[in-house]
């Protein structure tokens, strides 16, 4: 292990959350907080300066770029820092895009402080830490791939859950109404349901869409 401290960037749009992360991490030996970012765009720009080892990244930033998109932008560069997602969201619709984007770890904000510190140290070495609920869900997805929704199917179903009609979903996602119906038919088949209400309830129970 190098004597150099692990240099951190805290990326979250809530000042209280950043302060909480700082309070936990800056008292730990071998960790130093170099910078904070209140937007995903700022996090991408700050991470590109080359003096960060691990980015602690939220997923939701209100308007603008999201955490998964920022993770992809950060990790696509040579010599990029590791990205550890620290969020309140653990549905497939959140975890899978973030992991696909290159996140090294995924932790929930209710994790004990010692787990957060351990995850940061693990991420710095390039190894993976997953919150138990996230790890369980990924294992279940591998065991039952027939029930796994594609990213587009998850987007369609999330909008169904918001009460949007097929026409409105098509307009939001730039799809024809027929394409939306095709996605819904595949969703019903995968989930073993025959109605919009049942699809939303089942997908929510399975953690495929956010509660």
N, C-alpha and C positions, 0 to 999 in steps of 0.2 A: 504493500500500500504506500502510495506517495505521501510525503509530508505536506504536499500542497493541499490547501483546503478545497473542498467541493464548492464551486461557485454557483449560486442559485439565482434564478429569475422567478419572481412570483407574478403570475398573470391571472388576475381576477378583477371583475368590474366592481366588486363590493369592497370598499376600504376596510370594513370591519373584518372581512374574511382575510384580507391580506395582513392586517394587524395580528389576527389570531395565528396565522401561519408563521409570521415573523416571530411572535412571542415563543412559539414552540421551537423553532429551528435555530434562532440566532444564539441561543444559550448552549447549543450542542457543540462539542469540540469537533473541529475539522469541517464545519459547515460555515459558509459566509454568504450573506444575501447581498448580491451585487446591485440588483435593480428590481423595480416593480413596474408592472404595466397594467393599465386599467382597460385597455382594449386589445383584441386579438391582433389587430394590425400593428399596434405598438410592440406587442410581444414578438412578432415576426421580425420587425425592424431591429429591436434590441438584441434578439438572439443572434442576428447576423453579424454582430460586431466582433464575435470570436472570443469573448471572455466569459462565456457561460458554459457550465458543465451539465446542469440539469434545469429544465424549465418545469415549474409546477403550473399546470394549465387547467383552467376551468373550461367547461364545454359551452356554456351559454353566456353571451356577452351583450344581450339586448340587441341593438341594431348592429348591422355590419357583419363582418366575418365571424364565424363560429370557431370553437376550439378545435374541432376536428380538421377544419380547413386550415387553420393556423398551424396545427401539428404537421400536416402534409407539407406546408410551405417551409417550415423550419427543418424538418428531417430530410428534405430533398437536397439540401446543400451539402457539399463535401465537408467533412469534419464537424458536422452538426452536433449540437448538444442533444442529450437525451430528453425526451418529454415524458413527464409523469402526469397523467390526468388526475386531478383532484376535484371531484364534483359531487353533486347530490343525486345524479341520475344513474340508474343501473339497468335500464331497459335495453333490449337488443338494438333498438333504434338509435341509442346513444353509444353503447359500448363498441358495436361492430365497426361503425365508420371511424371511430377514434383509433381502434387497434389497426384497422386497414390503413389508416393514414400514417402509421409508423410510431404510435405511442409505445414506449418501453414498459410502462406500468399503468394501472388503473386503480385508483383508490377512492373510497367514498369519504365525504367530509366528516362523517361521524366516526371515522376510525380513531382508535386511541393514539395519543401523541407518539408513543413509542413505535407504533406501526408506521406512522408517517415518516419518522426519522429513519427507520429501517428501510422503508421503500425508497427514500431518497438515496441512501447509501447503495442500495441494490441497483437502482437505476443508473447511478454514476459508473458502475462496473459493466453496464450493458445487459444486465440480467433483468428478468421480468418479475414484477410483483402484481398480482391481481387481487382485488377485494374478493372475499370468499363467495359472495353472491354472484359476482361476475364470472368467476372461475366455474362455479356450478352451472351457470347458464350456458357458458361456452361448451362445457362437456356435454350437457343435454342436447345442445344443438348438433354436436358431432354424432351423438348416438341416434338422434331422430331427425336426420336431414330433411325428411319429407315434410316436417312441420315448420321448417325454417322459411321465413319470408325473405324475398329479395329486398334490397333497399327501396326500390320503387314500390313494391307491394306494401312495405311498411309505411311509406309516405302516403299512399292512397288510403290505407286503413286508418292512419292517424287523422286524416281529414274527414273520413267517415265518422270517426269518434267525435269530431268537432261539430258534427251535424250538417256537413256540406252535402249538397246533392251531387250526382254524377257530373252534371253539367258544370257546377261550380268547381268541383275537383279538377275536371279537365282544364278549365280556364286557369286555375292556380298552377297546375303542373305542365301546362302547355301540351296537353294530350287531347285526342278526340274523345267524345263521350263513349264511342265504341271500344276504344282502348281501355278506358277506365272500367267498363263492364267486363272486359276480358281479364283484367287484373283481379277484379272482385270474384270472378268465377274461379280463378286459380286459388285465391285466398280461401274461399269457401271449401274447396276440395282439400286443400292442405290442412285446414283446421277442423274438417268434418262437421261443418255447420251449413245452414241454409238461409240465413238472414243476416242483415247488417248488424242488428243488435247482438245476435249470438257471436258474430265474428269479432266485434269489439270486445265483448265480455271475455271470450276465450283468449284472445290475443293479450288482453290486459292481465289475465290470470297467469298466462305463460311468460309474462315479461317481454312480449314481443313489441309492444308499444307502451309508451309512458302512461302511467296512471294519471 
